[in-house]
Amino acid sequence: MISFTVRMRFATEDRAEIRSILQNLGAASRQEPGCGNYVAHTVESDPDTVVIYEQYRDAEALEAHRSSPHFEQWATNGLYRKMRERSLETLQEIV
């Protein structure tokens, strides 16, 4: 299982649009056969920061996600164009 978080910061005026994009991207991503989890959160103390927790069965499932039409539409042409900062943390499972 591949697990990671993506943290992105957006402009306050983009909040409603980002929420809509994440709802669409999340719904489509969770339908992928190799997606174990896809949950987007806002940070309580900073509502302009989004943290997405993602899990994929294996590297092939992650590549299928990144190559999907919905990823191109909602992430590449949506989130990535609006974000001001981005960081990714790969997670190692303990138990």
mmCIF file as gemmi writes it, N, C-alpha and C atoms, coordinates in Angstrom:
data_model
loop_
_atom_site.group_PDB
_atom_site.id
_atom_site.type_symbol
_atom_site.label_atom_id
_atom_site.label_alt_id
_atom_site.label_comp_id
_atom_site.label_asym_id
_atom_site.label_entity_id
_atom_site.label_seq_id
_atom_site.pdbx_PDB_ins_code
_atom_site.Cartn_x
_atom_site.Cartn_y
_atom_site.Cartn_z
_atom_site.occupancy
_atom_site.B_iso_or_equiv
_atom_site.pdbx_formal_charge
_atom_site.auth_seq_id
_atom_site.auth_asym_id
_atom_site.pdbx_PDB_model_num
ATOM 1 N N . MET Axp A 1 ? 0.855 -1.179 0 1 0 ? 1 A 1
ATOM 2 C CA . MET Axp A 1 ? 0 0 0 1 0 ? 1 A 1
ATOM 3 C C . MET Axp A 1 ? 0.898 1.238 0 1 0 ? 1 A 1
ATOM 4 N N . ILE Axp A 2 ? 0.568 2.19 -0.839 1 0 ? 2 A 1
ATOM 5 C CA . ILE Axp A 2 ? 1.277 3.468 -0.898 1 0 ? 2 A 1
ATOM 6 C C . ILE Axp A 2 ? 0.371 4.516 -0.258 1 0 ? 2 A 1
ATOM 7 N N . SER Axp A 3 ? 0.887 5.206 0.759 1 0 ? 3 A 1
ATOM 8 C CA . SER Axp A 3 ? 0.119 6.228 1.472 1 0 ? 3 A 1
ATOM 9 C C . SER Axp A 3 ? 0.908 7.522 1.503 1 0 ? 3 A 1
ATOM 10 N N . PHE Axp A 4 ? 0.21 8.636 1.35 1 0 ? 4 A 1
ATOM 11 C CA . PHE Axp A 4 ? 0.876 9.935 1.432 1 0 ? 4 A 1
ATOM 12 C C . PHE Axp A 4 ? -0.145 11.036 1.689 1 0 ? 4 A 1
ATOM 13 N N . THR Axp A 5 ? 0.373 12.186 2.085 1 0 ? 5 A 1
ATOM 14 C CA . THR Axp A 5 ? -0.453 13.382 2.209 1 0 ? 5 A 1
ATOM 15 C C . THR Axp A 5 ? 0.077 14.433 1.253 1 0 ? 5 A 1
ATOM 16 N N . VAL Axp A 6 ? -0.842 15.22 0.745 1 0 ? 6 A 1
ATOM 17 C CA . VAL Axp A 6 ? -0.499 16.374 -0.079 1 0 ? 6 A 1
ATOM 18 C C . VAL Axp A 6 ? -1.07 17.587 0.641 1 0 ? 6 A 1
ATOM 19 N N . ARG Axp A 7 ? -0.218 18.563 0.896 1 0 ? 7 A 1
ATOM 20 C CA . ARG Axp A 7 ? -0.637 19.796 1.566 1 0 ? 7 A 1
ATOM 21 C C . ARG Axp A 7 ? -0.528 20.928 0.551 1 0 ? 7 A 1
ATOM 22 N N . MET Axp A 8 ? -1.624 21.669 0.389 1 0 ? 8 A 1
ATOM 23 C CA . MET Axp A 8 ? -1.655 22.778 -0.564 1 0 ? 8 A 1
ATOM 24 C C . MET Axp A 8 ? -2.273 24.005 0.088 1 0 ? 8 A 1
ATOM 25 N N . ARG Axp A 9 ? -1.774 25.141 -0.302 1 0 ? 9 A 1
ATOM 26 C CA . ARG Axp A 9 ? -2.306 26.405 0.202 1 0 ? 9 A 1
ATOM 27 C C . ARG Axp A 9 ? -2.888 27.178 -0.976 1 0 ? 9 A 1
ATOM 28 N N . PHE Axp A 10 ? -4.059 27.782 -0.739 1 0 ? 10 A 1
ATOM 29 C CA . PHE Axp A 10 ? -4.775 28.512 -1.777 1 0 ? 10 A 1
ATOM 30 C C . PHE Axp A 10 ? -5.15 29.906 -1.283 1 0 ? 10 A 1
ATOM 31 N N . ALA Axp A 11 ? -5.504 30.769 -2.206 1 0 ? 11 A 1
ATOM 32 C CA . ALA Axp A 11 ? -5.975 32.107 -1.857 1 0 ? 11 A 1
ATOM 33 C C . ALA Axp A 11 ? -7.375 32.004 -1.248 1 0 ? 11 A 1
ATOM 34 N N . THR Axp A 12 ? -7.661 32.866 -0.301 1 0 ? 12 A 1
ATOM 35 C CA . THR Axp A 12 ? -8.958 32.875 0.372 1 0 ? 12 A 1
ATOM 36 C C . THR Axp A 12 ? -10.101 32.989 -0.628 1 0 ? 12 A 1
ATOM 37 N N . GLU Axp A 13 ? -9.935 33.818 -1.637 1 0 ? 13 A 1
ATOM 38 C CA . GLU Axp A 13 ? -11.016 34.032 -2.605 1 0 ? 13 A 1
ATOM 39 C C . GLU Axp A 13 ? -11.303 32.802 -3.476 1 0 ? 13 A 1
ATOM 40 N N . ASP Axp A 14 ? -10.43 31.807 -3.439 1 0 ? 14 A 1
ATOM 41 C CA . ASP Axp A 14 ? -10.622 30.588 -4.229 1 0 ? 14 A 1
ATOM 42 C C . ASP Axp A 14 ? -11.273 29.451 -3.438 1 0 ? 14 A 1
ATOM 43 N N . ARG Axp A 15 ? -11.611 29.686 -2.172 1 0 ? 15 A 1
ATOM 44 C CA . ARG Axp A 15 ? -12.112 28.617 -1.299 1 0 ? 15 A 1
ATOM 45 C C . ARG Axp A 15 ? -13.281 27.827 -1.887 1 0 ? 15 A 1
ATOM 46 N N . ALA Axp A 16 ? -14.297 28.505 -2.367 1 0 ? 16 A 1
ATOM 47 C CA . ALA Axp A 16 ? -15.484 27.809 -2.888 1 0 ? 16 A 1
ATOM 48 C C . ALA Axp A 16 ? -15.126 26.971 -4.113 1 0 ? 16 A 1
ATOM 49 N N . GLU Axp A 17 ? -14.326 27.518 -5.006 1 0 ? 17 A 1
ATOM 50 C CA . GLU Axp A 17 ? -13.923 26.78 -6.206 1 0 ? 17 A 1
ATOM 51 C C . GLU Axp A 17 ? -13.072 25.567 -5.842 1 0 ? 17 A 1
ATOM 52 N N . ILE Axp A 18 ? -12.149 25.731 -4.903 1 0 ? 18 A 1
ATOM 53 C CA . ILE Axp A 18 ? -11.286 24.622 -4.483 1 0 ? 18 A 1
ATOM 54 C C . ILE Axp A 18 ? -12.125 23.516 -3.853 1 0 ? 18 A 1
ATOM 55 N N . ARG Axp A 19 ? -13.088 23.884 -3.049 1 0 ? 19 A 1
ATOM 56 C CA . ARG Axp A 19 ? -13.97 22.89 -2.425 1 0 ? 19 A 1
ATOM 57 C C . ARG Axp A 19 ? -14.706 22.082 -3.5 1 0 ? 19 A 1
ATOM 58 N N . SER Axp A 20 ? -15.223 22.757 -4.509 1 0 ? 20 A 1
ATOM 59 C CA . SER Axp A 20 ? -15.925 22.087 -5.602 1 0 ? 20 A 1
ATOM 60 C C . SER Axp A 20 ? -14.995 21.154 -6.373 1 0 ? 20 A 1
ATOM 61 N N . ILE Axp A 21 ? -13.802 21.629 -6.682 1 0 ? 21 A 1
ATOM 62 C CA . ILE Axp A 21 ? -12.814 20.805 -7.386 1 0 ? 21 A 1
ATOM 63 C C . ILE Axp A 21 ? -12.5 19.553 -6.573 1 0 ? 21 A 1
ATOM 64 N N . LEU Axp A 22 ? -12.266 19.727 -5.271 1 0 ? 22 A 1
ATOM 65 C CA . LEU Axp A 22 ? -11.919 18.586 -4.42 1 0 ? 22 A 1
ATOM 66 C C . LEU Axp A 22 ? -13.07 17.589 -4.307 1 0 ? 22 A 1
ATOM 67 N N . GLN Axp A 23 ? -14.294 18.072 -4.274 1 0 ? 23 A 1
ATOM 68 C CA . GLN Axp A 23 ? -15.442 17.163 -4.226 1 0 ? 23 A 1
ATOM 69 C C . GLN Axp A 23 ? -15.493 16.31 -5.488 1 0 ? 23 A 1
ATOM 70 N N . ASN Axp A 24 ? -15.286 16.924 -6.644 1 0 ? 24 A 1
ATOM 71 C CA . ASN Axp A 24 ? -15.294 16.189 -7.911 1 0 ? 24 A 1
ATOM 72 C C . ASN Axp A 24 ? -14.114 15.232 -8.024 1 0 ? 24 A 1
ATOM 73 N N . LEU Axp A 25 ? -12.927 15.722 -7.708 1 0 ? 25 A 1
ATOM 74 C CA . LEU Axp A 25 ? -11.729 14.894 -7.8 1 0 ? 25 A 1
ATOM 75 C C . LEU Axp A 25 ? -11.8 13.731 -6.815 1 0 ? 25 A 1
ATOM 76 N N . GLY Axp A 26 ? -12.239 13.999 -5.606 1 0 ? 26 A 1
ATOM 77 C CA . GLY Axp A 26 ? -12.345 12.946 -4.597 1 0 ? 26 A 1
ATOM 78 C C . GLY Axp A 26 ? -13.337 11.868 -4.994 1 0 ? 26 A 1
ATOM 79 N N . ALA Axp A 27 ? -14.501 12.274 -5.472 1 0 ? 27 A 1
ATOM 80 C CA . ALA Axp A 27 ? -15.524 11.299 -5.872 1 0 ? 27 A 1
ATOM 81 C C . ALA Axp A 27 ? -15.014 10.408 -6.999 1 0 ? 27 A 1
ATOM 82 N N . ALA Axp A 28 ? -14.371 10.998 -7.993 1 0 ? 28 A 1
ATOM 83 C CA . ALA Axp A 28 ? -13.844 10.214 -9.12 1 0 ? 28 A 1
ATOM 84 C C . ALA Axp A 28 ? -12.686 9.327 -8.678 1 0 ? 28 A 1
ATOM 85 N N . SER Axp A 29 ? -11.808 9.849 -7.843 1 0 ? 29 A 1
ATOM 86 C CA . SER Axp A 29 ? -10.633 9.086 -7.399 1 0 ? 29 A 1
ATOM 87 C C . SER Axp A 29 ? -11.037 7.87 -6.577 1 0 ? 29 A 1
ATOM 88 N N . ARG Axp A 30 ? -12.033 8.027 -5.714 1 0 ? 30 A 1
ATOM 89 C CA . ARG Axp A 30 ? -12.477 6.902 -4.875 1 0 ? 30 A 1
ATOM 90 C C . ARG Axp A 30 ? -13.111 5.776 -5.691 1 0 ? 30 A 1
ATOM 91 N N . GLN Axp A 31 ? -13.483 6.051 -6.931 1 0 ? 31 A 1
ATOM 92 C CA . GLN Axp A 31 ? -14.044 5.019 -7.813 1 0 ? 31 A 1
ATOM 93 C C . GLN Axp A 31 ? -12.962 4.199 -8.51 1 0 ? 31 A 1
ATOM 94 N N . GLU Axp A 32 ? -11.715 4.647 -8.45 1 0 ? 32 A 1
ATOM 95 C CA . GLU Axp A 32 ? -10.622 3.914 -9.098 1 0 ? 32 A 1
ATOM 96 C C . GLU Axp A 32 ? -10.42 2.577 -8.384 1 0 ? 32 A 1
ATOM 97 N N . PRO Axp A 33 ? -10.23 1.486 -9.138 1 0 ? 33 A 1
ATOM 98 C CA . PRO Axp A 33 ? -10.064 0.168 -8.516 1 0 ? 33 A 1
ATOM 99 C C . PRO Axp A 33 ? -8.894 0.083 -7.533 1 0 ? 33 A 1
ATOM 100 N N . GLY Axp A 34 ? -7.824 0.823 -7.759 1 0 ? 34 A 1
ATOM 101 C CA . GLY Axp A 34 ? -6.651 0.732 -6.898 1 0 ? 34 A 1
ATOM 102 C C . GLY Axp A 34 ? -6.592 1.756 -5.784 1 0 ? 34 A 1
ATOM 103 N N . CYS Axp A 35 ? -7.622 2.593 -5.671 1 0 ? 35 A 1
ATOM 104 C CA . CYS Axp A 35 ? -7.636 3.632 -4.633 1 0 ? 35 A 1
ATOM 105 C C . CYS Axp A 35 ? -8.209 3.056 -3.347 1 0 ? 35 A 1
ATOM 106 N N . GLY Axp A 36 ? -7.418 3.099 -2.285 1 0 ? 36 A 1
ATOM 107 C CA . GLY Axp A 36 ? -7.871 2.63 -0.985 1 0 ? 36 A 1
ATOM 108 C C . GLY Axp A 36 ? -8.503 3.727 -0.157 1 0 ? 36 A 1
ATOM 109 N N . ASN Axp A 37 ? -8.059 4.969 -0.372 1 0 ? 37 A 1
ATOM 110 C CA . ASN Axp A 37 ? -8.544 6.084 0.416 1 0 ? 37 A 1
ATOM 111 C C . ASN Axp A 37 ? -8.197 7.385 -0.284 1 0 ? 37 A 1
ATOM 112 N N . TYR Axp A 38 ? -9.112 8.335 -0.254 1 0 ? 38 A 1
ATOM 113 C CA . TYR Axp A 38 ? -8.864 9.67 -0.795 1 0 ? 38 A 1
ATOM 114 C C . TYR Axp A 38 ? -9.759 10.615 -0.016 1 0 ? 38 A 1
ATOM 115 N N . VAL Axp A 39 ? -9.168 11.335 0.932 1 0 ? 39 A 1
ATOM 116 C CA . VAL Axp A 39 ? -9.942 12.217 1.802 1 0 ? 39 A 1
ATOM 117 C C . VAL Axp A 39 ? -9.262 13.578 1.862 1 0 ? 39 A 1
ATOM 118 N N . ALA Axp A 40 ? -10.008 14.614 1.503 1 0 ? 40 A 1
ATOM 119 C CA . ALA Axp A 40 ? -9.485 15.984 1.557 1 0 ? 40 A 1
ATOM 120 C C . ALA Axp A 40 ? -9.995 16.662 2.829 1 0 ? 40 A 1
ATOM 121 N N . HIS Axp A 41 ? -9.104 17.413 3.463 1 0 ? 41 A 1
ATOM 122 C CA . HIS Axp A 41 ? -9.422 18.127 4.7 1 0 ? 41 A 1
ATOM 123 C C . HIS Axp A 41 ? -8.968 19.581 4.563 1 0 ? 41 A 1
ATOM 124 N N . THR Axp A 42 ? -9.599 20.47 5.307 1 0 ? 42 A 1
ATOM 125 C CA . THR Axp A 42 ? -9.017 21.787 5.524 1 0 ? 42 A 1
ATOM 126 C C . THR Axp A 42 ? -8.388 21.758 6.909 1 0 ? 42 A 1
ATOM 127 N N . VAL Axp A 43 ? -7.401 22.6 7.102 1 0 ? 43 A 1
ATOM 128 C CA . VAL Axp A 43 ? -6.739 22.715 8.397 1 0 ? 43 A 1
ATOM 129 C C . VAL Axp A 43 ? -7.581 23.65 9.261 1 0 ? 43 A 1
ATOM 130 N N . GLU Axp A 44 ? -7.952 23.191 10.44 1 0 ? 44 A 1
ATOM 131 C CA . GLU Axp A 44 ? -8.851 23.96 11.304 1 0 ? 44 A 1
ATOM 132 C C . GLU Axp A 44 ? -8.34 25.376 11.562 1 0 ? 44 A 1
ATOM 133 N N . SER Axp A 45 ? -7.059 25.52 11.818 1 0 ? 45 A 1
ATOM 134 C CA . SER Axp A 45 ? -6.497 26.835 12.133 1 0 ? 45 A 1
ATOM 135 C C . SER Axp A 45 ? -6.151 27.65 10.888 1 0 ? 45 A 1
ATOM 136 N N . ASP Axp A 46 ? -6.289 27.047 9.699 1 0 ? 46 A 1
ATOM 137 C CA . ASP Axp A 46 ? -5.959 27.741 8.449 1 0 ? 46 A 1
ATOM 138 C C . ASP Axp A 46 ? -6.821 27.185 7.317 1 0 ? 46 A 1
ATOM 139 N N . PRO Axp A 47 ? -8.04 27.701 7.139 1 0 ? 47 A 1
ATOM 140 C CA . PRO Axp A 47 ? -8.958 27.143 6.152 1 0 ? 47 A 1
ATOM 141 C C . PRO Axp A 47 ? -8.52 27.309 4.698 1 0 ? 47 A 1
ATOM 142 N N . ASP Axp A 48 ? -7.447 28.031 4.449 1 0 ? 48 A 1
ATOM 143 C CA . ASP Axp A 48 ? -6.908 28.151 3.089 1 0 ? 48 A 1
ATOM 144 C C . ASP Axp A 48 ? -5.894 27.057 2.786 1 0 ? 48 A 1
ATOM 145 N N . THR Axp A 49 ? -5.636 26.196 3.763 1 0 ? 49 A 1
ATOM 146 C CA . THR Axp A 49 ? -4.73 25.063 3.571 1 0 ? 49 A 1
ATOM 147 C C . THR Axp A 49 ? -5.543 23.779 3.526 1 0 ? 49 A 1
ATOM 148 N N . VAL Axp A 50 ? -5.263 22.974 2.504 1 0 ? 50 A 1
ATOM 149 C CA . VAL Axp A 50 ? -5.931 21.692 2.295 1 0 ? 50 A 1
ATOM 150 C C . VAL Axp A 50 ? -4.903 20.589 2.471 1 0 ? 50 A 1
ATOM 151 N N . VAL Axp A 51 ? -5.289 19.529 3.165 1 0 ? 51 A 1
ATOM 152 C CA . VAL Axp A 51 ? -4.459 18.332 3.288 1 0 ? 51 A 1
ATOM 153 C C . VAL Axp A 51 ? -5.276 17.168 2.736 1 0 ? 51 A 1
ATOM 154 N N . ILE Axp A 52 ? -4.704 16.461 1.768 1 0 ? 52 A 1
ATOM 155 C CA . ILE Axp A 52 ? -5.368 15.299 1.178 1 0 ? 52 A 1
ATOM 156 C C . ILE Axp A 52 ? -4.605 14.056 1.618 1 0 ? 52 A 1
ATOM 157 N N . TYR Axp A 53 ? -5.332 13.092 2.183 1 0 ? 53 A 1
ATOM 158 C CA . TYR Axp A 53 ? -4.754 11.806 2.56 1 0 ? 53 A 1
ATOM 159 C C . TYR Axp A 53 ? -5.135 10.808 1.476 1 0 ? 53 A 1
ATOM 160 N N . GLU Axp A 54 ? -4.127 10.177 0.866 1 0 ? 54 A 1
ATOM 161 C CA . GLU Axp A 54 ? -4.365 9.248 -0.236 1 0 ? 54 A 1
ATOM 162 C C . GLU Axp A 54 ? -3.686 7.909 0.022 1 0 ? 54 A 1
ATOM 163 N N . GLN Axp A 55 ? -4.338 6.833 -0.4 1 0 ? 55 A 1
ATOM 164 C CA . GLN Axp A 55 ? -3.768 5.478 -0.344 1 0 ? 55 A 1
ATOM 165 C C . GLN Axp A 55 ? -4.083 4.766 -1.652 1 0 ? 55 A 1
ATOM 166 N N . TYR Axp A 56 ? -3.071 4.078 -2.173 1 0 ? 56 A 1
ATOM 167 C CA . TYR Axp A 56 ? -3.23 3.303 -3.408 1 0 ? 56 A 1
ATOM 168 C C . TYR Axp A 56 ? -2.656 1.913 -3.199 1 0 ? 56 A 1
ATOM 169 N N . ARG Axp A 57 ? -3.244 0.947 -3.865 1 0 ? 57 A 1
ATOM 170 C CA . ARG Axp A 57 ? -2.858 -0.459 -3.728 1 0 ? 57 A 1
ATOM 171 C C . ARG Axp A 57 ? -1.378 -0.667 -4.024 1 0 ? 57 A 1
ATOM 172 N N . ASP Axp A 58 ? -0.864 -0.03 -5.081 1 0 ? 58 A 1
ATOM 173 C CA . ASP Axp A 58 ? 0.528 -0.212 -5.496 1 0 ? 58 A 1
ATOM 174 C C . ASP Axp A 58 ? 0.917 0.912 -6.454 1 0 ? 58 A 1
ATOM 175 N N . ALA Axp A 59 ? 2.154 0.873 -6.947 1 0 ? 59 A 1
ATOM 176 C CA . ALA Axp A 59 ? 2.66 1.924 -7.837 1 0 ? 59 A 1
ATOM 177 C C . ALA Axp A 59 ? 1.841 2.022 -9.121 1 0 ? 59 A 1
ATOM 178 N N . GLU Axp A 60 ? 1.366 0.893 -9.621 1 0 ? 60 A 1
ATOM 179 C CA . GLU Axp A 60 ? 0.564 0.903 -10.845 1 0 ? 60 A 1
ATOM 180 C C . GLU Axp A 60 ? -0.762 1.628 -10.619 1 0 ? 60 A 1
ATOM 181 N N . ALA Axp A 61 ? -1.367 1.418 -9.459 1 0 ? 61 A 1
ATOM 182 C CA . ALA Axp A 61 ? -2.63 2.091 -9.143 1 0 ? 61 A 1
ATOM 183 C C . ALA Axp A 61 ? -2.416 3.595 -9.004 1 0 ? 61 A 1
ATOM 184 N N . LEU Axp A 62 ? -1.302 3.985 -8.401 1 0 ? 62 A 1
ATOM 185 C CA . LEU Axp A 62 ? -0.992 5.409 -8.275 1 0 ? 62 A 1
ATOM 186 C C . LEU Axp A 62 ? -0.763 6.026 -9.65 1 0 ? 62 A 1
ATOM 187 N N . GLU Axp A 63 ? -0.048 5.329 -10.511 1 0 ? 63 A 1
ATOM 188 C CA . GLU Axp A 63 ? 0.189 5.831 -11.866 1 0 ? 63 A 1
ATOM 189 C C . GLU Axp A 63 ? -1.123 5.934 -12.641 1 0 ? 63 A 1
ATOM 190 N N . ALA Axp A 64 ? -2.012 4.963 -12.47 1 0 ? 64 A 1
ATOM 191 C CA . ALA Axp A 64 ? -3.323 5.023 -13.125 1 0 ? 64 A 1
ATOM 192 C C . ALA Axp A 64 ? -4.096 6.253 -12.65 1 0 ? 64 A 1
ATOM 193 N N . HIS Axp A 65 ? -4.003 6.556 -11.362 1 0 ? 65 A 1
ATOM 194 C CA . HIS Axp A 65 ? -4.655 7.75 -10.812 1 0 ? 65 A 1
ATOM 195 C C . HIS Axp A 65 ? -4.092 9.005 -11.468 1 0 ? 65 A 1
ATOM 196 N N . ARG Axp A 66 ? -2.789 9.117 -11.491 1 0 ? 66 A 1
ATOM 197 C CA . ARG Axp A 66 ? -2.146 10.32 -12.04 1 0 ? 66 A 1
ATOM 198 C C . ARG Axp A 66 ? -2.327 10.461 -13.551 1 0 ? 66 A 1
ATOM 199 N N . SER Axp A 67 ? -2.66 9.368 -14.226 1 0 ? 67 A 1
ATOM 200 C CA . SER Axp A 67 ? -2.861 9.383 -15.678 1 0 ? 67 A 1
ATOM 201 C C . SER Axp A 67 ? -4.334 9.492 -16.071 1 0 ? 67 A 1
ATOM 202 N N . SER Axp A 68 ? -5.21 9.541 -15.102 1 0 ? 68 A 1
ATOM 203 C CA . SER Axp A 68 ? -6.647 9.524 -15.386 1 0 ? 68 A 1
ATOM 204 C C . SER Axp A 68 ? -7.14 10.872 -15.924 1 0 ? 68 A 1
ATOM 205 N N . PRO Axp A 69 ? -8.204 10.849 -16.717 1 0 ? 69 A 1
ATOM 206 C CA . PRO Axp A 69 ? -8.784 12.099 -17.219 1 0 ? 69 A 1
ATOM 207 C C . PRO Axp A 69 ? -9.264 13.013 -16.094 1 0 ? 69 A 1
ATOM 208 N N . HIS Axp A 70 ? -9.815 12.438 -15.022 1 0 ? 70 A 1
ATOM 209 C CA . HIS Axp A 70 ? -10.288 13.297 -13.927 1 0 ? 70 A 1
ATOM 210 C C . HIS Axp A 70 ? -9.125 13.954 -13.183 1 0 ? 70 A 1
ATOM 211 N N . PHE Axp A 71 ? -7.972 13.29 -13.091 1 0 ? 71 A 1
ATOM 212 C CA . PHE Axp A 71 ? -6.808 13.916 -12.465 1 0 ? 71 A 1
ATOM 213 C C . PHE Axp A 71 ? -6.351 15.106 -13.309 1 0 ? 71 A 1
ATOM 214 N N . GLU Axp A 72 ? -6.304 14.91 -14.621 1 0 ? 72 A 1
ATOM 215 C CA . GLU Axp A 72 ? -5.895 16.015 -15.499 1 0 ? 72 A 1
ATOM 216 C C . GLU Axp A 72 ? -6.868 17.185 -15.381 1 0 ? 72 A 1
ATOM 217 N N . GLN Axp A 73 ? -8.158 16.875 -15.396 1 0 ? 73 A 1
ATOM 218 C CA . GLN Axp A 73 ? -9.16 17.935 -15.333 1 0 ? 73 A 1
ATOM 219 C C . GLN Axp A 73 ? -9.142 18.674 -14 1 0 ? 73 A 1
ATOM 220 N N . TRP Axp A 74 ? -9.208 17.934 -12.886 1 0 ? 74 A 1
ATOM 221 C CA . TRP Axp A 74 ? -9.401 18.564 -11.583 1 0 ? 74 A 1
ATOM 222 C C . TRP Axp A 74 ? -8.104 18.903 -10.852 1 0 ? 74 A 1
ATOM 223 N N . ALA Axp A 75 ? -7.055 18.108 -11.013 1 0 ? 75 A 1
ATOM 224 C CA . ALA Axp A 75 ? -5.786 18.397 -10.325 1 0 ? 75 A 1
ATOM 225 C C . ALA Axp A 75 ? -4.885 19.261 -11.202 1 0 ? 75 A 1
ATOM 226 N N . THR Axp A 76 ? -4.469 18.716 -12.342 1 0 ? 76 A 1
ATOM 227 C CA . THR Axp A 76 ? -3.522 19.431 -13.201 1 0 ? 76 A 1
ATOM 228 C C . THR Axp A 76 ? -4.073 20.769 -13.674 1 0 ? 76 A 1
ATOM 229 N N . ASN Axp A 77 ? -5.304 20.775 -14.167 1 0 ? 77 A 1
ATOM 230 C CA . ASN Axp A 77 ? -5.88 22.003 -14.727 1 0 ? 77 A 1
ATOM 231 C C . ASN Axp A 77 ? -6.739 22.772 -13.733 1 0 ? 77 A 1
ATOM 232 N N . GLY Axp A 78 ? -6.818 22.296 -12.508 1 0 ? 78 A 1
ATOM 233 C CA . GLY Axp A 78 ? -7.611 22.967 -11.482 1 0 ? 78 A 1
ATOM 234 C C . GLY Axp A 78 ? -6.766 23.351 -10.284 1 0 ? 78 A 1
ATOM 235 N N . LEU Axp A 79 ? -6.53 22.376 -9.4 1 0 ? 79 A 1
ATOM 236 C CA . LEU Axp A 79 ? -5.793 22.648 -8.163 1 0 ? 79 A 1
ATOM 237 C C . LEU Axp A 79 ? -4.403 23.206 -8.415 1 0 ? 79 A 1
ATOM 238 N N . TYR Axp A 80 ? -3.665 22.58 -9.318 1 0 ? 80 A 1
ATOM 239 C CA . TYR Axp A 80 ? -2.271 22.976 -9.53 1 0 ? 80 A 1
ATOM 240 C C . TYR Axp A 80 ? -2.148 24.4 -10.063 1 0 ? 80 A 1
ATOM 241 N N . ARG Axp A 81 ? -3.15 24.869 -10.759 1 0 ? 81 A 1
ATOM 242 C CA . ARG Axp A 81 ? -3.107 26.24 -11.296 1 0 ? 81 A 1
ATOM 243 C C . ARG Axp A 81 ? -3.476 27.276 -10.242 1 0 ? 81 A 1
ATOM 244 N N . LYS Axp A 82 ? -4.175 26.836 -9.214 1 0 ? 82 A 1
ATOM 245 C CA . LYS Axp A 82 ? -4.629 27.757 -8.172 1 0 ? 82 A 1
ATOM 246 C C . LYS Axp A 82 ? -3.736 27.76 -6.933 1 0 ? 82 A 1
ATOM 247 N N . MET Axp A 83 ? -2.989 26.683 -6.714 1 0 ? 83 A 1
ATOM 248 C CA . MET Axp A 83 ? -2.248 26.568 -5.454 1 0 ? 83 A 1
ATOM 249 C C . MET Axp A 83 ? -1.091 27.556 -5.388 1 0 ? 83 A 1
ATOM 250 N N . ARG Axp A 84 ? -0.835 28.003 -4.176 1 0 ? 84 A 1
ATOM 251 C CA . ARG Axp A 84 ? 0.282 28.915 -3.922 1 0 ? 84 A 1
ATOM 252 C C . ARG Axp A 84 ? 1.486 28.172 -3.374 1 0 ? 84 A 1
ATOM 253 N N . GLU Axp A 85 ? 1.23 27.08 -2.664 1 0 ? 85 A 1
ATOM 254 C CA . GLU Axp A 85 ? 2.289 26.23 -2.103 1 0 ? 85 A 1
ATOM 255 C C . GLU Axp A 85 ? 1.816 24.788 -2.168 1 0 ? 85 A 1
ATOM 256 N N . ARG Axp A 86 ? 2.781 23.867 -2.239 1 0 ? 86 A 1
ATOM 257 C CA . ARG Axp A 86 ? 2.441 22.436 -2.247 1 0 ? 86 A 1
ATOM 258 C C . ARG Axp A 86 ? 3.586 21.648 -1.639 1 0 ? 86 A 1
ATOM 259 N N . SER Axp A 87 ? 3.254 20.667 -0.813 1 0 ? 87 A 1
ATOM 260 C CA . SER Axp A 87 ? 4.254 19.727 -0.309 1 0 ? 87 A 1
ATOM 261 C C . SER Axp A 87 ? 3.609 18.349 -0.234 1 0 ? 87 A 1
ATOM 262 N N . LEU Axp A 88 ? 4.438 17.333 -0.358 1 0 ? 88 A 1
ATOM 263 C CA . LEU Axp A 88 ? 3.974 15.947 -0.332 1 0 ? 88 A 1
ATOM 264 C C . LEU Axp A 88 ? 4.802 15.192 0.694 1 0 ? 88 A 1
ATOM 265 N N . GLU Axp A 89 ? 4.135 14.392 1.513 1 0 ? 89 A 1
ATOM 266 C CA . GLU Axp A 89 ? 4.83 13.546 2.486 1 0 ? 89 A 1
ATOM 267 C C . GLU Axp A 89 ? 4.412 12.102 2.271 1 0 ? 89 A 1
ATOM 268 N N . THR Axp A 90 ? 5.37 11.25 1.937 1 0 ? 90 A 1
ATOM 269 C CA . THR Axp A 90 ? 5.113 9.821 1.811 1 0 ? 90 A 1
ATOM 270 C C . THR Axp A 90 ? 5.139 9.217 3.206 1 0 ? 90 A 1
ATOM 271 N N . LEU Axp A 91 ? 4.185 8.351 3.501 1 0 ? 91 A 1
ATOM 272 C CA . LEU Axp A 91 ? 4.036 7.778 4.835 1 0 ? 91 A 1
ATOM 273 C C . LEU Axp A 91 ? 4.48 6.323 4.846 1 0 ? 91 A 1
ATOM 274 N N . GLN Axp A 92 ? 5.05 5.9 5.959 1 0 ? 92 A 1
ATOM 275 C CA . GLN Axp A 92 ? 5.457 4.513 6.168 1 0 ? 92 A 1
ATOM 276 C C . GLN Axp A 92 ? 4.527 3.898 7.207 1 0 ? 92 A 1
ATOM 277 N N . GLU Axp A 93 ? 3.885 2.805 6.85 1 0 ? 93 A 1
ATOM 278 C CA . GLU Axp A 93 ? 2.941 2.148 7.746 1 0 ? 93 A 1
ATOM 279 C C . GLU Axp A 93 ? 3.676 1.499 8.922 1 0 ? 93 A 1
ATOM 280 N N . ILE Axp A 94 ? 3.146 1.682 10.119 1 0 ? 94 A 1
ATOM 281 C CA . ILE Axp A 94 ? 3.718 1.069 11.32 1 0 ? 94 A 1
ATOM 282 C C . ILE Axp A 94 ? 2.96 -0.215 11.642 1 0 ? 94 A 1
ATOM 283 N N . VAL Axp A 95 ? 1.658 -0.128 11.724 1 0 ? 95 A 1
ATOM 284 C CA . VAL Axp A 95 ? 0.814 -1.306 11.987 1 0 ? 95 A 1
ATOM 285 C C . VAL Axp A 95 ? -0.388 -1.285 11.076 1 0 ? 95 A 1
